[in-house]
Amino acid sequence: MKVWVMQGSYEGELFSSVHLTQKGCAMACIADIMEFLDIDDEASMLDAIQDRQVYEAPVGEKDDIAKPIEWDQEKLKEMTSEQLWKIFAEWSEISWDRMADRSYNLDANPVEIQA
């Protein structure tokens, strides 16, 4: 039987969870990184991505505005596991430096269990 395992560490403490579906594991990964980034509404989501993705444009050009990344758990529930992994990758990409500073690591892998 294949299960999905989310495993991570935060400041030296290990944690993990086991999920029967890939989608459930992806949802758990996104929820964990949302908690790490302290995202619980649209304003905090925009703050998190603006910190990482906006840069100063040359004089006379428009600043690059970061596109929102989905954070709402109700909307995420409607997505496929493939869509969820893309969202998780986007959040991981913009937060890697904060993750490294706090020794936060998060990963997920399929595991085969035999009886």
Steps between C-alpha positions, in 0.01 A plus 500: 500500500636841406474784752639852490726623778559866578817544702676805620706668765482835672787626715624144550162346586378229261137452401308287253152395395370213287226544240300247303480728196747715313252787511469476878877513533525800268230680701690427823824634351333822389329541838832452679684759294206742542534460876878551478450820298214612729252524212135492598336756272548676168689793652760277668534299178568817300750619761688170480532501122562874466798466735659252261386583148479876455810673372584858420438561131729733304389864489203543270393136514225349707599295807455127469199407710499148637211280396301351788554137594195310620478460875129446573445144626145485360624584150794263535262213580351532150838463326676189374814366665705621202369854546567482873862390454557798268362733767717336766804544274418870452473558874821307563682701233417840646570398857822297472712768667267524800488122513881479510529772766271309733620150410157420356483222245194332351473215252257229394555157351296195406577193710397141437373311805489121500325275747 
